[in-house]
């Protein structure tokens, strides 16, 4: 997989319906929706990154975390990192939950730079929730009801706040966290950084001109 940050723009924003043209979001790879871990190298990477403690193949999780940190390190400049506070999107489980998964905290802390990176768990969940695997996706407003600012993490934010997550799906988690940060630090420039974005395959991609003529 080539390592080059790509931007969410008018060509792909439709896959992430809570985002608008005022959201500055970037990603490394594309995760193909509906194909699971068999959908290619990115799907396999994300599958391993999201493994739970009792899952088969859990030993692949740590290498996946290291891979994501290394890949992000290769595309984020030292100058940018020196100006940025890195904020992982909170996981679905709170820290006292036995299933708490801090994979994105580990990814952010694994990003290498000449100067120490500023990683903060600035937004946290109030109560554990079920991991989303289908059905109703919560809106940013609904997510914010179960989020709070960690007050001890708020002082002296850097000028740029980079919100990090593994996969950009609807954009609801990003929007909720972004709104909460801007409510408390309106001067910050908030951007989103993702290992992958979920790409929704077009149902007509495999339809040829001959197929259409037969209709």
C-alpha positions in Angstrom: 0.0 0.0 0.0 1.3 3.4 -0.9 1.7 5.8 2.0 0.3 9.2 1.0 -2.3 11.3 2.8 -5.5 11.8 0.8 -8.1 14.4 1.5 -11.9 14.0 1.8 -13.4 16.2 -0.9 -16.3 16.5 -3.2 -15.4 13.2 -4.9 -15.7 11.0 -1.8 -17.5 13.1 0.8 -20.8 11.4 -0.1 -19.7 8.2 1.6 -19.4 10.2 4.9 -22.7 11.9 5.2 -22.1 13.9 8.4 -19.2 15.7 6.9 -19.5 19.0 5.0 -17.1 21.1 3.0 -16.0 22.9 6.2 -14.5 19.6 7.6 -10.8 19.1 6.9 -10.3 15.3 7.0 -7.4 13.2 5.6 -6.9 9.4 5.3 -4.2 7.0 4.3 -6.1 4.0 2.8 -9.5 2.9 1.7 -11.4 0.2 3.5 -13.9 -1.6 1.2 -17.3 -1.8 2.9 -19.0 -5.2 3.0 -16.0 -7.4 2.3 -14.6 -8.0 5.8 -10.9 -9.0 6.2 -10.9 -10.7 2.8 -11.4 -7.3 1.1 -7.7 -6.6 0.7 -4.6 -5.4 2.6 -6.3 -2.4 4.2 -9.3 -4.5 5.3 -6.9 -7.0 6.8 -5.0 -4.3 8.6 -8.2 -2.8 10.1 -9.5 -6.2 11.1 -6.3 -6.9 13.0 -6.3 -3.4 14.6 -9.8 -3.8 15.9 -9.3 -7.3 17.4 -10.7 -7.9 20.9 -8.7 -9.5 23.7 -10.4 -12.9 23.3 -10.5 -13.0 19.5 -8.6 -15.5 17.6 -5.4 -14.0 16.2 -5.2 -11.3 18.9 -1.5 -11.5 18.6 -1.8 -9.6 15.2 -3.2 -6.5 17.0 0.1 -5.2 18.3 1.8 -5.4 14.9 -1.2 -3.6 13.4 -0.9 -0.8 15.9 2.8 -0.5 15.2 2.1 -0.5 11.4 -0.4 2.3 11.7 1.9 4.4 13.8 4.8 3.8 11.4 2.6 4.7 8.4 1.3 7.9 9.9 4.8 8.8 11.0 5.9 8.6 7.4 3.3 11.2 6.2 3.2 13.7 9.1 6.0 16.2 9.1 8.0 17.2 12.1 6.9 20.8 11.7 3.2 19.8 11.7 3.6 17.5 14.7 5.3 20.3 16.7 2.3 22.5 16.2 -0.4 19.9 16.8 -2.1 18.2 19.8 -3.2 14.6 18.8 -6.6 13.6 20.2 -7.7 10.0 19.7 -11.5 9.5 19.3 -12.6 7.7 22.5 -13.3 4.0 22.2 -16.7 2.5 23.0 -15.6 1.2 26.4 -14.5 3.4 29.3 -11.2 2.9 31.0 -12.6 0.8 33.9 -14.3 -1.6 31.5 -12.4 -4.9 31.1 -12.9 -4.5 27.3 -11.4 -1.0 27.1 -9.4 -0.8 23.9 -6.9 2.1 23.6 -5.6 1.1 20.2 -5.8 4.7 18.8 -4.0 6.1 21.9 -1.2 3.6 21.3 -1.1 4.5 17.6 -0.8 8.2 18.4 1.8 7.6 21.0 3.7 5.5 18.5 4.0 8.3 16.0 7.7 9.2 15.8 9.0 12.8 15.6 12.2 14.6 16.6 10.3 16.4 19.4 7.8 14.7 21.8 4.3 14.5 20.4 1.4 16.0 22.4 -1.1 13.2 22.7 -4.2 13.8 24.9 -7.3 11.8 25.7 -9.2 15.1 25.6 -12.6 13.7 25.0 -13.8 10.6 26.9 -17.0 8.5 27.1 -19.1 8.7 30.2 -20.4 5.1 30.0 -19.5 2.1 27.9 -21.6 1.4 24.8 -21.8 -1.5 22.4 -19.5 -1.5 19.5 -21.4 -0.6 16.3 -21.7 -3.6 13.9 -24.8 -2.6 12.0 -28.2 -0.9 12.4 -28.7 2.6 13.7 -25.6 4.8 13.8 -25.8 7.6 16.4 -25.8 11.2 15.3 -23.2 13.6 16.5 -25.7 15.1 18.9 -26.5 11.6 20.4 -22.8 10.8 20.7 -22.1 14.1 22.6 -24.6 13.1 25.3 -22.2 10.4 26.3 -19.0 12.4 25.9 -17.3 14.8 28.2 -14.1 16.9 28.1 -11.3 15.7 30.4 -10.7 19.1 32.0 -7.1 18.3 33.1 -6.3 17.7 29.4 -7.6 21.0 28.2 -5.0 23.7 29.1 -2.4 24.8 26.6 -3.7 23.0 23.5 -1.5 23.6 20.5 -2.8 25.6 17.6 -3.8 22.5 15.6 -5.9 19.7 17.0 -5.7 16.5 15.1 -8.5 14.1 15.8 -7.4 10.5 15.1 -9.4 7.4 14.4 -8.9 4.1 12.6 -11.8 4.2 10.1 -13.9 7.2 8.9 -17.4 5.9 8.3 -20.3 8.4 8.6 -18.2 11.0 10.2 -20.4 11.2 13.3 -17.7 10.6 15.9 -15.4 13.1 14.3 -18.1 15.8 14.2 -19.1 15.2 17.8 -15.5 15.4 19.1 -14.7 18.4 16.8 -17.8 20.3 18.0 -16.9 19.7 21.7 -13.3 20.8 21.2 -14.4 24.0 19.4 -16.9 24.8 22.1 -14.0 25.0 24.6 -11.2 26.1 22.3 -12.7 28.1 19.4 -9.4 29.3 18.2 -8.1 25.8 17.4 -7.8 24.5 13.9 -9.4 21.0 14.1 -8.7 18.4 11.5 -9.4 14.7 11.1 -6.8 12.0 10.4 -7.8 8.4 9.7 -5.9 5.3 8.9 -8.6 4.5 6.4 -11.9 5.7 5.1 -14.8 3.4 4.3 -15.4 3.3 0.6 -18.8 2.2 -0.5 -18.6 0.3 -3.7 -20.8 1.6 -6.5 -23.4 -1.0 -7.5 -22.9 -0.1 -11.2 -19.1 -0.5 -11.2 -19.2 -3.9 -12.8 -22.0 -3.2 -15.2 -20.8 -2.9 -18.8 -22.3 -1.0 -21.7 -23.5 -4.3 -23.2 -25.3 -5.1 -19.9 -27.1 -1.8 -20.0 -28.2 -2.4 -23.7 -29.8 -5.6 -22.6 -32.1 -3.9 -20.1 
